[in-house]
Amino acid sequence: MQISSAVPSPCFVLEEERLNRNLAIFRRVQAEAPVEIMLALKGFALFPAFPYLRSTLAGASASSLWEARLAAEEFGKEVHVYAPAYREADLKEILPLATHVTFNSLSQWSRYQSLLSQSSPEAGLRINPEYSPVETALYNPCVPGSRLGVRASELGETLPAGIRGFLSHNLCESDSFALEKTLSQIETLFGAFLPQLHWLNLGGGHLMTRRDYDVDHAIKTLNQFHRRHPRLRLILEPGSAVAWETGFLVGAVEDLLPQDGFTYAMLDVSFTAHMPDCLEMPYRPEIRGARQPRPGETAYRLGGSSCLAGDFLGDYAFERPLQVGDRLIFEDMMHYTLVKTTMFNGVPHPAIGFLRSDGQFELWRQFDYSDYRNRMG
Ligand SMILES: Cc1ncc(COP(=O)(O)O)c(C=O)c1O
């Protein structure tokens, strides 16, 4: 696909049409199941897009003071905050911003509960449901010895006074059957507490906007659970699912370096700085019009713009030989990628823009030397 010459390189581009498609799924789920959906800012914090999300989603969830501020200032509506360990000074700033504040441990709750008053947000505890389908340990909050959440055995028989809700986050890019299993595990381990709670937040990881997600089954599962616990308010806080396949990163070829058996295409984007999960997870991003090279075909290895030796990805084949100046479109670069970018190596940060449904491109943000410099002093 040709992209408009109005889009600079490099640039992250959010696509309105694709965002709307995702929002329609969330509207349906909220209309047909007793559940409210918050945006998890850790997965997508592009606040100029919040006006498009606000009429569909019930609020935002934050996992730090700065995310809580952004949620309160730019999203409005409900602000759910959870952090693995609050610093007292941060929590004091969070309390006036949040509608719900969740503690990771019984010790944090007992240390800070006196800071909460009648007018404070509703307090919750993160629980560890001791079940997660996530195979990559880096993304599995329920690995043995996990530091995230309170186990049923630690809680004993009594819900700590003042706790109004539980947060369980144990999924990642998961399906509706993992949601079903999570609910049954929560009932098994924490069922005695459910009648005493106001809300149950089932965290993120519900990839409702992926094409193969069984939305009907999720709706049925949530309704069945609600029939068993009619007083409990159900909340989800997906990040990835909101921005799933809603945009791309454009980069350009700056140089071509033939090697033995492949050619380096040197780019104006960096994997380590602009698409870190490609190296961290690692995963191979889709590139529009590119595929796996067949035997005998010119293979391109994509060289990132930093000097990190491992800042490259490959190999890919293209319909026609690459030339200096060609643009590459890295698909699905909105969720997590945008919030995780860095200015490592002083490489220029890609601009950020919005492709409206009518085809018009809006340039939302450009970065310059001062953005890099000001982080350092
Ligand atoms: C507590 C909590 N809520 C929500 C999310 C969002 O998850 P996802 O982006 O996978 O939907 C995360 C992600 O790590 C999380 O830790």
The ligand as an SDF file (V2000), in Angstrom:
LIG
                    3D

 16 16  0  0  0  0  0  0  0  0999 V2000
   -2.7210   -5.1650   36.2500 C   0  0  0  0  0  0  0  0  0  0  0  0
   -2.7950   -5.1320   34.7560 C   0  0  0  0  0  0  0  0  0  0  0  0
   -3.9440   -4.7690   34.1540 N   0  0  0  0  0  0  0  0  0  0  0  0
   -4.0680   -4.7230   32.8070 C   0  0  0  0  0  0  0  0  0  0  0  0
   -3.0120   -5.0240   31.9870 C   0  0  0  0  0  0  0  0  0  0  0  0
   -3.1920   -4.9370   30.4930 C   0  0  0  0  0  0  0  0  0  0  0  0
   -2.9960   -6.1820   29.9020 O   0  0  0  0  0  0  0  0  0  0  0  0
   -3.1390   -6.3920   28.3180 P   0  0  0  0  0  0  0  0  0  0  0  0
   -2.4750   -5.2700   27.6630 O   0  0  0  0  0  0  0  0  0  0  0  0
   -2.4730   -7.6990   28.0830 O   0  0  0  0  0  0  0  0  0  0  0  0
   -4.6120   -6.4270   28.0300 O   0  0  0  0  0  0  0  0  0  0  0  0
   -1.7810   -5.4070   32.5640 C   0  0  0  0  0  0  0  0  0  0  0  0
   -0.6270   -5.7510   31.7150 C   0  0  0  0  0  0  0  0  0  0  0  0
    0.4270   -6.0850   32.1190 O   0  0  0  0  0  0  0  0  0  0  0  0
   -1.6560   -5.4620   33.9890 C   0  0  0  0  0  0  0  0  0  0  0  0
   -0.4960   -5.7930   34.5800 O   0  0  0  0  0  0  0  0  0  0  0  0
  1  2  1  0
  2  3  1  0
  2 15  2  0
  3  4  2  0
  4  5  1  0
  5  6  1  0
  5 12  2  0
  6  7  1  0
  7  8  1  0
  8  9  2  0
  8 10  1  0
  8 11  1  0
 12 13  1  0
 12 15  1  0
 13 14  2  0
 15 16  1  0
M  END
$$$$
